[in-house]
């Protein structure tokens, strides 16, 4: 009972920090944010190469832990099906106008509300260090992806383990990320960014580099 109460306290603190961060976007014009998001992906996350590898037109694509600044906002169109899930999505909907071409749902990555072998592409960007159980999230992503479906994964990696904050209960090294992928995925593309995941600082025309951490951008294919 005590353990469950402590877990609930940690969860509430984590969600509070997540929401406080996401509220920051309210202060900016939405079109400006989308321009910054696109430029950030082009400059720091190899957008052109990623698009060539996933070929999003006409496909069914899911963004796990999409937040407000979702990759879906960059690639959604009238050709294909686009979904974004986040445990705080109902709160985000009350703050922001969402793109009607995307089906936005409130759900956790540890229990995706979709049939197996449903998606052509799954995106999981700057999420794994936020979730409760990264290994379960990766199992769920593998489950809902079709055979030979593709996963776009980005996450901060550190040179050594550090204690982070309530919103980031996990600290990954590059080996940890590779271990999460090795059973079900073949890595097609893996590059590191000079920055950690810092879109908000980019919007503010600031950047933050670190000699202790980088962001890794991976495109992997589900094994048949």
N, C-alpha and C positions, 0 to 999 in steps of 0.2 A: 504493500500500500504506500509506504513512504517513498519507495523508488518511483512508483508511478506518479506521485505528486511532484517529485523533483523533476521528472521528465516533462511533466506538463508545464512547470514553471519555466524550464529551459525553452520549451517550444513557444510559449507566449512571448518570452523575451526576444527570441529569434524573429518571430513574425513581426513584433513591434519594430525592431531595427530594420527589417526588410521594408516595411511600409514607410517608415520615416525616410529611407533613401528614395523610394519610388515617388514620394510626394514632391521631391525636388523638381521633377519634370514639369510640374504644373506651371512653374514660373517662366516657361519658354514657349514661344510660338511653335505649334506642331509641325508646320512645314519646314521651319528652320531645324527642328530636331531630326526630321527625316533626312534632310540634306546632310546634317552632321553624321548621322548613323551610316548613311551610304558612303560618305567620304572616309569615315573611320574604318569601315570594312575594306575599302579599296586600299587604304594606306597601310593598315596594320594587320589585316586578316586575310589577305590574298583573295579578295572577292572574285576577280576575274577567273582565276584558276579554279576556285570552288564551283562557280557557276558552270564552267566547262565540264566539270566532273559529275555534277548532279543533274544537269539539264532539266530544270524545274518545270518546263512547259508541259501541261497536260498530265502532271503527276499528282499523286496524293501524298501530301507532306505534312508532318507534325513537328511542332516546336515544343519541346518538353521544358517546362520552367521558363516560359516565354517572357515573363515580366512585361514591362511597358514598351521597351525598345526592342521589339521582337524582330528577328530575321524575316519573319513572314511579311512584315511591312515593306520589305525590300523586294520580295519576289512574287507576292500574290498577284493573280491576274484572273481573268474570266475563264482561263483555260487551266483546268485542274481543280483539285480540292485542297484546301489549306486549313489547318487546325492549330490552335495554340492552347496549351493547358498550363495552369499555374495554380498553386494552392490559395493564392490571394486574388484570383482573377475578378471575383465579384467586387472587391474593393477597387480594383483598377477601373472597372467599368463605370463605377460611380464618379470617377475623377476625369476620365478621358473619353474622347470620341474614338471608337474602335472601327477598324476597316470592316465593312460588311461582307467583304469577299472572304474573310477568315471566320471560321467557327471558333469562338473563344469560350473555353470551358474551365470551370474550377475543378481541379483535381491534382493529386499528388503523383509524382513520378514513380513512386513505389507501387502504385496500383493504377495503371493506365486503363481508362474505360473504353477499350477498343478490342476488337477481335484479333486473334493471332494472324500474322501474315497479311496485315491490312495496308501498310504504308510502303510506298516506294522509297521515301527518304525520311529520316528523322534528324532533327537538329537539336542539339543539347549544348547551348552556348553559355559559358560562365555560370554553370548550374551545379555541377557535381560536388563542389566544395560547400554548397549551401544545404544540400538535402540531408535527411537523417541517415539513410542507408544507401550509399553510392552503388554498392554491388547489386542490390535489389533493383535499383533504377536501371542499371545496365542490363540486367536480365529481362526486365520489362521491355526495354527498347529493342532488344534482340527478338523478343517474342512477337511484338507487333510489326516488325520489319519483315518484308517478303524476303525469300531467298535471293541473294545477290542485291538486296536493297542497300542503300548507302546511308551512313551515319556521318554527320558533320558535328564534330566535338571540339569545343574550345574550353580550356581551363587553365588557371594559374598553376605554375609548377615552381617549386622552391629547391634550392640547393641542399637545404637541410630542414628537418622538421622544426616548425615554430608553432607556438600557440597563437591563434588568431582571435577573432571576436565572436559574439553570439551568432551573427549572421553567417559566419564561416566556420562551422564546427570541424572542418577537415582541412588538412594541409597535405598536398600531394607533391611527391617528387616524380620525375619523369618515369621511373620504373613502376611506380604505383599505377599510373595511367595505362602503361603498356600491359600490366598485369590484368587490369579490368577488361581489356580488349582481347587478350590473347586466345581465349577459348572459343569465341564466337565470331571474331572479325579478322579480316586481313587489311592491314594498313596500306592504303594506296598513296597517301600524301601526308606528310608530317613536316611542319615548319614551325619555327619559334618566332614570336614577335618581340621586338625590343621593349615593348611596354607590357605591363600587366593589363588586365581588363579595366580600362579607365575611360569609358565613353563620357561620363559626366565631366571629368577634367578636360577632355577634348572639347566638349561643348563650351566650357568656360575659357577655352583657349589656353589651357594649362596642360602640361604633360608630366608624367611621373615615371621615371625609369628606376630600376633597382638592380644592384649587383647581387641580390639574393633571390630574385624571382623574375620569371618571364611568363608569357602566355604561350601555350602550345596550341596549334591549330591542326586538327587531324581530320582527314576524310578516309573512312574505312568502309569496307564492303562486308556484308554479312555472308558467312560461309554457308553453302547449301547443305 
